[in-house]
Amino acid sequence: MDKNLTVAIIGCGKFSPNFVPLFKAHPLVDKVYVCDLLPDRAAAVAQKFGVEIVGSFEEVLKRRDINAVAIFTQRHLHGPQVLAALASGKHVYSAVPMASEVEQCQQIVELVKKTGQTYMMGETCYYYPSAMYCREAYHAGSFGKFVYGEAQYHHDIGHFSQEYRNDLLNAGLPPFYYPTHSTAMILSAVDSYALKVVAFGYEDQEDDQIYKRNVNQWDNVFSNSYSMMKLANGGTARINECRRIGYKAPSSYVSAFYGTEGAYQFSNAQHLLTVKAPQGVTLTDVSARVNPVAMTEHADDPEFKQKVANHKWQCDNFAPIQQADADRLPASFKVPGFPNGHRVQFPKVGNAYAARPLSKSA
Ligand SMILES: NC(=O)c1ccc[n+]([C@@H]2O[C@H](COP(=O)([O-])OP(=O)(O)OC[C@H]3O[C@@H](n4cnc5c(N)ncnc54)[C@H](O)[C@@H]3O)[C@@H](O)[C@H]2O)c1
């Protein structure tokens, strides 16, 4: 296989260091550069991963030897940067969101069609177990026609870093300017899109100045937003994005998914499927398929639910529902200890990520 990508990673903040080793190890990537407005950040990442620095985003756009960019800048900067990179002839990956304006999303789609280049939005929750389970079961026909679903991204602002919260110009981003962790789960499961949306916001009442007029750059006062979406397939989705909420894990999840023939429901570590039967429904506990293997292995822990609620075992390894997609990863990623994204590591010893028998139900 020919290596044909030279990738410049734009933004060396908290998230992109997870991706530098992934791009470096990818069989189609020849060379990786890093770039940040803050030279110290670029230098630290370059040193840690043994890659070269490129001076600025503008320089990247001019360089003919760099044919791909991966954008990990702050959320509201993506749209114009993706457009500029596509216009200069690069393939583009960006962290979510794609853009903050509908018109920018439309322009990105148009530019991809016109140029034939690739744009990918890296929505990680597309591969979260509950989204994958609903997608699989829906396509297998378990639910019949989609009727109604609920998904949410709950990430309390108190769980963000102090540095993030101190950045009062940017921290109070309107929740629906960053909606993809929740929308991706239901929309990808049913392969549809929203025709109409109504939404309400919770006007923040805390005194940390994050969601205040004349403080953040959007004059946004809402820390939580809740929406109802009428989908093109006739179903309805309730999608929430909450940043002030007494809840921790999992951050993004499908809590309910109903069809004409069956339903999925989730709470803490319990995932239930019910399917219409001649008299009532047949209930199957599918938790062991949807929870990460490490979580299932600890189902007898006396503080199991407490620990799950605090994010324990969530990112330790794969869930069985993820196995088929994990198998698609390049061989260079299936190395013991390799840092796969959100702290997911292949086991340090033994047969990489081979599925283990699941005897316990969570
Ligand atoms: N699960 C997920 O999908 C997930 C998780 C975390 C973060 N993210 C996304 O990743 C992105 C980055 O998040 P983060 O926490 O690392 O942000 P960050 O604020 O820590 O880092 C962003 C960096 O981009 C740099 N930057 C901005 N404009 C630049 C430019 N023109 N040229 C070069 N560098 C520039 C900044 O100096 C900063 O160092 C965000 O869009 C966020 O939404 C996604």
The ligand as a Tripos MOL2 file, in Angstrom:
@<TRIPOS>MOLECULE
LIG
   44    48     1     0     0
SMALL
NO_CHARGES

@<TRIPOS>ATOM
      1 N1        -14.8510   13.5520   21.7740 N.am      1 LIG1
      2 C1        -14.5620   14.5210   20.9530 C.2       1 LIG1
      3 O1        -14.9560   14.4600   19.8240 O.2       1 LIG1
      4 C2        -13.7760   15.7100   21.4320 C.ar      1 LIG1
      5 C3        -13.1910   15.7250   22.6950 C.ar      1 LIG1
      6 C4        -12.4040   16.8280   23.0560 C.ar      1 LIG1
      7 C5        -12.2250   17.8800   22.1650 C.ar      1 LIG1
      8 N2        -12.8170   17.8240   20.9320 N.ar      1 LIG1
      9 C6        -12.6470   18.9150   19.9590 C.3       1 LIG1
     10 O2        -11.2750   19.0960   19.6830 O.3       1 LIG1
     11 C7        -11.0120   20.4650   19.4170 C.3       1 LIG1
     12 C8         -9.8230   20.9250   20.2390 C.3       1 LIG1
     13 O3        -10.1420   20.8150   21.6140 O.3       1 LIG1
     14 P1         -9.0410   21.1240   22.7110 P.3       1 LIG1
     15 O4         -9.6750   20.8200   24.0190 O.co2     1 LIG1
     16 O5         -7.7520   20.4880   22.3380 O.co2     1 LIG1
     17 O6         -8.9010   22.7230   22.5300 O.3       1 LIG1
     18 P2         -7.7100   23.6190   23.0710 P.3       1 LIG1
     19 O7         -8.3160   24.9850   23.2740 O.co2     1 LIG1
     20 O8         -7.0270   22.9530   24.2150 O.co2     1 LIG1
     21 O9         -6.6850   23.6640   21.8650 O.3       1 LIG1
     22 C9         -6.9260   24.3470   20.6710 C.3       1 LIG1
     23 C10        -5.5720   24.8140   20.1500 C.3       1 LIG1
     24 O10        -5.7390   25.3180   18.8190 O.3       1 LIG1
     25 C11        -4.8030   26.3660   18.6680 C.3       1 LIG1
     26 N3         -5.1800   27.2010   17.5150 N.ar      1 LIG1
     27 C12        -6.2660   27.9890   17.3650 C.ar      1 LIG1
     28 N4         -6.2420   28.6000   16.1750 N.ar      1 LIG1
     29 C13        -5.1250   28.1850   15.5340 C.ar      1 LIG1
     30 C14        -4.5490   28.4540   14.2750 C.ar      1 LIG1
     31 N5         -5.1220   29.3090   13.4090 N.pl3     1 LIG1
     32 N6         -3.3870   27.8600   13.9430 N.ar      1 LIG1
     33 C15        -2.7860   27.0110   14.8130 C.ar      1 LIG1
     34 N7         -3.2870   26.7040   16.0280 N.ar      1 LIG1
     35 C16        -4.4460   27.2870   16.3920 C.ar      1 LIG1
     36 C17        -4.8640   27.0990   19.9900 C.3       1 LIG1
     37 O11        -3.7470   27.9190   20.2120 O.3       1 LIG1
     38 C18        -4.9510   25.9290   20.9850 C.3       1 LIG1
     39 O12        -3.6690   25.5160   21.4440 O.3       1 LIG1
     40 C19       -12.2910   21.2250   19.7470 C.3       1 LIG1
     41 O13       -12.9300   21.5590   18.5720 O.3       1 LIG1
     42 C20       -13.1330   20.2410   20.4880 C.3       1 LIG1
     43 O14       -14.4870   20.4030   20.2050 O.3       1 LIG1
     44 C21       -13.5650   16.7600   20.5490 C.ar      1 LIG1
@<TRIPOS>BOND
     1     1     2 1
     2     2     3 2
     3     2     4 1
     4     4     5 ar
     5     4    44 ar
     6     5     6 ar
     7     6     7 ar
     8     7     8 ar
     9     8     9 1
    10     8    44 ar
    11     9    10 1
    12     9    42 1
    13    10    11 1
    14    11    12 1
    15    11    40 1
    16    12    13 1
    17    13    14 1
    18    14    15 2
    19    14    16 1
    20    14    17 1
    21    17    18 1
    22    18    19 2
    23    18    20 1
    24    18    21 1
    25    21    22 1
    26    22    23 1
    27    23    24 1
    28    23    38 1
    29    24    25 1
    30    25    26 1
    31    25    36 1
    32    26    27 ar
    33    26    35 ar
    34    27    28 ar
    35    28    29 ar
    36    29    30 ar
    37    29    35 ar
    38    30    31 1
    39    30    32 ar
    40    32    33 ar
    41    33    34 ar
    42    34    35 ar
    43    36    37 1
    44    36    38 1
    45    38    39 1
    46    40    41 1
    47    40    42 1
    48    42    43 1
@<TRIPOS>SUBSTRUCTURE
     1 LIG1         1 GROUP 0 **** ****
